Structures are given as structure tokens and as C-alpha cells.
Amino acid sequence: MIPTRSTQAWQAADAAHFLHPFTDFKALGAQGARIIERADNIWLWDSEGQQILDAMSGLWCVNVGYGQPALVEAATEQLRQLPFYNAFFQTATPPAIALAEALAAIAPPGFQHVFFAGSGSEGNDTVVRMVRRYWDLQGQPQRQHIISRWNGYHGSTMAGASLGGMRYMHAQGGLPIPGISHIPQPYWWEHGRAQGLSREDFGLVAARWLEDEILRLGPENVAAFIGEPVQGAGGVIVPPASYWPEIQRIAERYGILLVADEVICGFGRTGQWWGSQTQGFRPDLMTFAKGVTSGYIPLGGVLVGERVATALIEQGGEFEHGYTYSGHPVACAVGLANLKLIQELGLVEHVREDVGPYLAEQFATLKDHPLVGDAETCGLMGAMLLVKDRATGAGFAPEQGVGMVCRGHCFGNGLIMRAVGDRMIIAPPLVITRAQVDELMHRIRRALDLTLADLHRRGWV
Ligand SMILES: *Cc1c(COP(=O)(O)O)cnc(C)c1O
């Protein structure tokens, strides 16, 4: 165990040595990080003893909730038995084989193979290598180009951040890498509402942006399209139901590979094992991470459908790609225990038939609040949009940072909800109960009321 220190001592050492991800180091150093010390179920406790409802499942990953002994035991046993061995030189370990088999069993039809990585970003790097290799093997080496979406999130490595559509990330480090371009996201509020389109009509319009981009590039040059079934980090953007089936039709028409980044949507988050099942499409490849181990230990990878797997296996020769931790035995043992627990607890059905619909119903009532312009969910992901004027839908100026004001009131009142611009988003652990959803809603309403009062004081509403 790490000896305890005071909050201030932790903060001082943190500021002195630890460069946090996606953080303004100087600003955090001045303010001091919040130190999280322990957790159970959907609750966190910080170093000041405050109990916090974690409505973000850590970072979209702790699907089975904190403190599950089965996962701890799986890791401990595997650490004792065999803490590490690689899978490079014609060797394998039982946990990696068994997890690959278990993933194939829960994957949609046609997925029988898995390539393991250490994270979602690495999984997407693998996707880039794999789809380009696939087209080489098909005798179409000019098919190198990958299309993705603005405001999509696919990780933070060179390829992951390039596939992602976060302009502020591209601005640092010379991204995107060559051979990647972006189309607008299927966000009705931003691109369809003002045009007077119904959500369903807008879904078709947004999907056809893919067709336009394929034709602009020349279909013979396009390798793949990648997207999150429901965009997570971009602000829980739930696409219209018409969107993905039309994307599928377009991908098939031009023969390009379809990649679902299931890093958030996978493992029950949307009420099916895979977000692509909820959204009604059949990808060729699926990236996974986060929920595969419920975040207890790092693991990611790619589920490889028959079309690509057959080419790689039958014609490919050596695939010159892999990671030291591809198939890490401890991570895979935890992944196996996690899948077993999801099944034993019936969490996919729990989301689909019980808490998912209940959250949808409760979340929709937020639209009565004077600050909320729109509120929507998909399974256990949800977003509400804070607006200045509900009648016109007019928003606040981005530089006012109203989402961050609201987030401050959440943090101050025992609730972790994330702000993406003025979209306030949640993705609670899948083990959440109806009574806990009630508690969550109570805390969300309180944070909204405090935010409204705060904005009145500032004269912003
Ligand atoms: C988090 C995330 C990633 C990146 O995963 P890391 O484990 O942080 O590398 C990729 N895609 C999606 C959709 C994600 O949400």
C-alpha cells in the first residue's frame, strides 16, 4: 500500500512531477488536482472524504462498477501463475486464447478473430495498418485512404488522433497523418435543425456526405470508413436511426471496409453487446478497449471479421505489426472474468430492458428545465444541451464556458458529469439501479438549478 498523505501534500507532489493527459499543466498546478482515493459500486471517495456519484464510469470504462472481487481475484491468480509472456514467437498463453475465443462468442456473426492491443488508441493504429494491408493483399494498393468524422474520437496516438476529428488535437504535432480525411458528424442539432430537416431525413443527408467524399477521392482510392456507433467524447451524439443503415449501403456500394470503433459502445453500453447492433449495421472490423476489462487493467484490440481475416490468414504471410502487450495474460484474465460477470449479472439485458429505458424516461424530463434545450440517451449514455433560450434554441457564447460552470456545480455537489462544450454528458456504470438513477437525476437537477442561479448572478440569462 502507498502511505497516506494530506491532500495538500499529494497536490504538491502531483504538480511537481506528474504531467496529466489533456491538461493545462500550469493551471492545474495552481489549482491542485482532486485526489481520488477509493471507490465502490458507482461511488468514489476523494482525499477530503467527499462521496461522489461517478456518472462517467471512470472514463466510460468501469461498466461492472468498482470493487468487483471476481476481477481482483482473476488478476491476482494470473499474476501468481504467469504475470507475463508474449505472443510474438509462436507462443501463446491460456488467458489470451480463452479471451479471444470468448470475444468471438459474443461478437456478431462473422467475427472469429481478435488482434490484441494495450488500449483503444493502439487498437485504432492496428485498424489503419490492417485495412491498408488488406487492400495491398487484394491487389489494390492505391486504396489507402480512410474517411472518418469531424468531432469523432479515436484516441491520442498519431493514427488515433488523425482518425479523430478534434481540430485542437490536429493543431499539435502536425496531424492528421497522410491519407485520412473527415466528413461532418451526424449531429442534427448543429447541422439539421436550422435547415428544417426531420431527424430521419437529416440522417440520410449526413450519411450521403460519406458518398460525396468517396466520389471526391475516387472510390478506387478509399480503403475504409470508421466511426463510433454513438460518438462518446464528442458529446454523446446519438445519430438518427436512418444514419448507419445508409452508411452501410454506401460502404457496400463502393466496396469499402466499414469499421466500428466500439471502444465506448461495446460491452453492453447501448443495451446490446455492440453499439453497431443497436444502430443496425454490420462492420468489417470493430475496435474495442475500455469496457473489455471494465477499466480494471489496460486492454484493447480489434475484432476482425471474416472478409479481412480470411485475406490476412490465407494470403497475408507475416503481418508486420504487434505490441509487447498484445494478449497480456493478466489483462486477458481480467477481461475473461469481466465478460463472465457481465453475463452472470445480465447487464446487457439490464441496460436494454430495465435501467436504459428508465434513464431515457427520466432524462427526457430534464427538457422541462429552463436551461435545457435538448436531452437524449442511448442505453446508458446520455447528453443534455444547455441553451440560453429554449424557445429559439439559441446557445451561449462558447467563451462563456457554461458547460464548465455546470460541471463545477456538479463536482461541488458530489456528482461527476462531463462537459463537452455546453453538452453535459453521462455514462454511468451498467450496474446502476433504478433507485440510483433517481439519485443521479436528483443530483443533476440540483446542479442545473445551481448553474441557473449562478448564470443569473452573472447576468448571462
Ligand atoms: C477512449 C477511446 C479511444 C481511445 O482509447 P485509449 O484506451 O484512451 O487509447 C478510442 N476510441 C474511442 C471511441 C474512445 O472512446
The ligand as an SDF file (V2000), in Angstrom:
LIG
                    3D

 15 15  0  0  0  0  0  0  0  0999 V2000
  -11.3080    6.2480  -25.3650 C   0  0  0  0  0  0  0  0  0  0  0  0
  -11.4920    5.9830  -26.7920 C   0  0  0  0  0  0  0  0  0  0  0  0
  -10.4290    5.5950  -27.6190 C   0  0  0  0  0  0  0  0  0  0  0  0
   -9.0170    5.5690  -27.1210 C   0  0  0  0  0  0  0  0  0  0  0  0
   -8.7990    4.6120  -26.1550 O   0  0  0  0  0  0  0  0  0  0  0  0
   -7.4970    4.7310  -25.2120 P   0  0  0  0  0  0  0  0  0  0  0  0
   -7.5670    3.4810  -24.4020 O   0  0  0  0  0  0  0  0  0  0  0  0
   -7.6330    6.0010  -24.4310 O   0  0  0  0  0  0  0  0  0  0  0  0
   -6.3140    4.7610  -26.0860 O   0  0  0  0  0  0  0  0  0  0  0  0
  -10.6920    5.2670  -28.9200 C   0  0  0  0  0  0  0  0  0  0  0  0
  -11.9350    5.3120  -29.4050 N   0  0  0  0  0  0  0  0  0  0  0  0
  -12.9840    5.6910  -28.6550 C   0  0  0  0  0  0  0  0  0  0  0  0
  -14.3460    5.6880  -29.2540 C   0  0  0  0  0  0  0  0  0  0  0  0
  -12.7950    6.0550  -27.3370 C   0  0  0  0  0  0  0  0  0  0  0  0
  -13.8130    6.4690  -26.6010 O   0  0  0  0  0  0  0  0  0  0  0  0
  1  2  1  0
  2  3  1  0
  2 14  2  0
  3  4  1  0
  3 10  2  0
  4  5  1  0
  5  6  1  0
  6  7  2  0
  6  8  1  0
  6  9  1  0
 10 11  1  0
 11 12  2  0
 12 13  1  0
 12 14  1  0
 14 15  1  0
M  END
$$$$
